[in-house]
Amino acid sequence: MRGLTGRAGVDTGPGHTPARGTFQAVTTAASVLTALSLSLSACATGGTGARDEGPAHDEPVAGTAVSPVAPASAVPPSRTLTRATAVKLLQSDPQVSAAVKRVLKPCVADEYPVDLSYGDLTGGSAEDVVVNVVTCSDVVGIGSYVYREENGAYENVFQAEEPPVYAEIDRGDLVVTKQVYERGDPVSSPSGENVITYRWTAGRFTEEYRTRNDYSTVVGAEPSPAPESN
């Protein structure tokens, strides 16, 4: 199967964008996503949640136009947000689902399953922070968030919590990759993926365009891109 994964335990650092291929692994055990879906479906709040089994359909990530979804956090901003501080930020954010918060524990020692990247997405005076939460064992993205510095604190201005999902910064735009399930698809075999580009406009993220990559049924075949109109 093709899985959407991040890089657990790796701080991407300022201006660095994770390689797209990392998020499109060609094979992942069916049991991984089945177990992930079962664990997240019961209590995902603030998002659409995960599916426990059977077919599913793709939905736009957090809507076509995404407004700020949470008040500023009490966690003070800093030039470089550490993973430990990012975990505190997520734990204190009422918009982050309980299912995601339960995953925010060290995988080993003090290594948390959180990927961070920094860049200018919203045109603010400080760099914005993109936070991806992944599973420890299989590095599957289960939650993506953008935090903007506002009045001396971090404000949640974007989130997507329907796994597998991963967000990154690409030339000043927010790019979110999600797998797509058509009717009849087993959890282990999505039909493809949507790569959705958002741009900060008038104080919110607005979808600019999306690309649909359909997976071939032939093992080892490359997905074929099929741009979609809004």
C-alpha positions in Angstrom: 0.0 0.0 0.0 1.0 3.6 -0.3 1.3 5.4 3.0 1.7 9.1 3.9 4.4 9.5 6.4 6.6 12.1 7.9 10.0 12.0 9.6 9.6 11.4 13.3 12.2 12.8 15.5 13.7 15.1 12.9 13.5 18.8 13.3 13.3 20.2 9.8 14.8 23.6 10.8 14.3 27.0 9.3 13.5 27.2 5.6 13.7 23.4 5.1 10.8 21.5 3.5 10.6 17.7 3.9 10.9 15.7 0.7 7.6 15.0 -0.8 8.6 11.4 -1.4 8.9 10.8 2.3 5.1 11.3 2.6 4.3 8.9 -0.2 5.9 5.6 0.8 4.9 2.8 -1.6 4.2 0.1 1.0 2.8 0.1 4.5 1.3 -2.9 6.3 -2.5 -2.9 6.2 -2.6 -3.5 9.9 -0.9 -0.2 10.6 -3.6 2.0 9.2 -6.4 -0.3 10.4 -5.1 0.0 14.0 -4.6 3.7 13.6 -8.1 4.2 12.3 -9.6 2.2 15.1 -7.7 4.2 17.7 -8.6 7.6 16.3 -12.2 7.2 15.2 -13.8 7.1 18.6 -12.6 10.4 20.0 -11.2 12.7 17.3 -12.7 16.2 18.0 -12.0 19.4 16.1 -11.6 17.4 12.9 -13.3 14.8 10.8 -11.6 11.9 12.5 -10.4 8.6 11.1 -12.3 5.7 9.6 -12.2 2.3 11.3 -12.8 0.2 8.2 -14.4 0.1 4.8 -14.6 2.7 2.0 -14.1 6.4 2.5 -14.2 9.6 0.5 -11.8 12.5 0.3 -12.9 15.8 1.8 -11.2 19.2 1.6 -8.7 19.7 4.4 -10.3 22.1 7.0 -12.5 23.6 4.3 -11.9 25.7 1.3 -11.3 28.8 3.4 -9.7 28.3 6.8 -10.1 31.0 9.4 -8.2 31.1 12.7 -9.6 28.3 14.8 -8.2 28.9 18.3 -7.3 31.8 20.6 -3.7 32.6 21.2 -1.9 30.1 23.4 -0.3 30.9 26.7 3.0 29.4 25.4 5.3 32.4 24.6 6.8 32.5 21.1 10.5 32.0 20.5 12.8 32.1 17.4 12.9 28.4 17.2 10.1 26.3 18.8 11.5 23.1 20.3 9.6 19.8 20.1 9.1 19.8 23.8 7.6 23.3 23.7 5.5 22.3 20.6 4.0 19.4 22.6 3.1 21.8 25.4 1.5 24.1 22.8 -0.6 21.3 21.3 -1.6 20.0 24.7 -2.8 23.4 25.7 -4.7 24.0 22.5 -8.4 23.3 22.9 -8.8 22.8 19.2 -6.4 19.8 19.1 -8.3 16.6 19.4 -8.0 14.3 22.4 -6.9 11.5 20.1 -3.9 13.5 18.9 -3.1 14.6 22.4 -2.8 11.0 23.5 -0.1 10.4 21.0 2.0 13.3 22.3 4.3 11.1 24.4 8.1 10.5 23.9 8.8 7.6 21.5 12.2 7.0 23.1 13.9 9.1 25.8 12.8 12.7 25.2 12.1 12.3 21.4 8.6 13.3 20.7 6.7 12.2 17.5 6.5 15.8 16.2 8.0 17.4 13.1 8.6 21.1 12.9 9.2 23.5 10.0 9.4 27.3 10.0 8.7 29.9 7.3 6.7 32.9 6.3 3.2 31.8 5.5 1.1 34.6 7.0 3.2 37.7 6.5 3.6 38.3 10.2 6.6 39.8 12.0 7.9 36.4 13.1 8.2 33.0 11.3 5.1 30.8 11.3 5.5 27.2 12.6 4.1 24.1 10.9 3.7 21.2 13.3 3.1 17.7 12.1 2.2 14.9 14.6 3.1 11.4 13.5 2.9 7.9 15.0 6.1 6.6 16.7 6.2 3.2 15.2 5.1 3.8 11.6 5.6 7.6 11.1 2.1 8.1 9.8 0.9 11.7 9.9 -2.2 12.1 12.1 -2.4 15.8 12.6 -1.1 19.0 10.9 -1.2 22.5 12.4 0.0 26.0 11.6 0.8 28.4 14.5 1.2 32.2 14.0 2.7 34.6 16.5 0.0 37.0 17.6 0.2 39.5 20.5 3.1 37.7 22.1 1.6 34.2 21.9 1.0 31.5 19.3 -2.4 31.3 17.5 -3.7 28.2 15.8 -4.6 29.4 12.2 -4.9 26.0 10.5 -5.4 22.4 11.4 -6.1 19.0 9.7 -6.6 15.9 11.7 -7.9 13.2 9.3 -5.0 10.8 8.8 -2.9 10.1 6.9 -2.1 13.8 6.5 1.1 15.9 6.3 1.7 19.7 5.8 4.7 21.5 4.6 5.9 24.9 3.4 6.5 25.4 -0.3 7.7 28.8 -1.5 5.5 30.7 0.9 2.4 28.5 0.5 1.0 25.8 2.8 0.9 22.4 1.0 -1.2 19.6 2.6 -1.1 16.0 1.3 -4.0 13.7 2.0 -4.7 10.2 0.8 -8.0 9.5 -1.0 -10.4 6.6 -0.6 -13.1 5.8 -3.2 -16.1 3.6 -2.5 -15.1 0.0 -1.9 -11.4 0.8 -1.2 -10.0 -1.2 1.8 -8.2 0.9 4.4 -4.9 -0.6 3.2 -5.3 0.5 -0.4 -6.3 4.1 -1.1 -7.0 5.1 -4.7 -4.7 8.1 -4.6 -3.9 11.4 -2.9 -4.8 15.0 -3.0 -2.1 17.6 -2.8 -3.8 20.9 -1.7 -2.1 24.3 -1.8 -3.4 27.0 0.5 -2.4 30.7 0.6 -2.9 33.2 3.4 -5.4 35.8 2.1 -7.2 38.5 4.2 -6.4 36.8 7.5 -7.1 33.2 6.6 -5.9 30.3 4.5 -7.7 29.9 1.2 -7.4 27.0 -1.1 -5.6 28.0 -4.3 -5.5 24.7 -6.2 -5.2 21.0 -5.7 -3.6 18.1 -7.6 -5.0 14.6 -7.6 -2.5 11.7 -8.0 -4.2 8.4 -8.8 -2.4 5.3 -7.8 -1.9 2.5 -10.3 -3.1 -1.0 -9.4 0.3 -2.3 -10.7 2.8 -2.8 -7.9 5.7 -0.4 -8.2 4.0 1.9 -10.7 4.3 5.6 -10.3 1.2 7.6 -9.5 -0.2 9.7 -12.4 -0.9 13.4 -11.6 -4.4 14.7 -12.5 -4.9 18.4 -11.7 -8.4 19.2 -10.4 -10.2 22.5 -10.9 -11.7 24.2 -7.8 
